Amino acid sequence: MPPEILARWWSWQKAKPKDGQQVMRESKEGEFRLGGIGDIVATEIAKRTGKETRSCVLGHLQRGGAPTTLDRILATRFGVKAVQLANEGHFGSMVSYQNYQVRHVPVAEAVNRLRLVPPNGEMVQTARDVEISFGD
């Protein structure tokens, strides 16, 4: 898919399409919230390709709770990198986080082997310490 499609519909300032209109939704509290760009992009892709297209917005609870500042910063970094990759024609690549750096790797390289988490490693032990269950 040409990167112009993404570039045309996305501005990095306050979720605005290129025409400058902010994408807003009214919340239950009567406030307006930015958001909904995924639906706009999905609709445009469907129009241009003739293919069924869906967008998915995960709720905070489904992702594990309200996003922290670090979550928001990392998500922004991932999004910026994804658009850079599209603009540079790096299709078939995915954004990754390695050694505190946002990078990209070919999808084939990322999924070419099974990567196991050591069951006695620090990450698993930390999860167990805060009573996260692994079903065992």
SULTAKA-V780151 format. One record per helix or strand. SS is the DSSP state (hx for helix, st for strand). FROM is the first residue (numbers start at 1). LEN is the number of residues. Records with the same first field share a line. If there is no record, write none. Layout:
# SULTAKA-V780151
SS=FROM-LEN + FROM-LEN
This chain:
# SULTAKA-V780151
hx=3-7 + 37-13 + 60-4 + 69-19 + 107-4 + 122-8
st=16-1 + 22-1 + 24-3 + 32-3 + 93-6 + 101-6
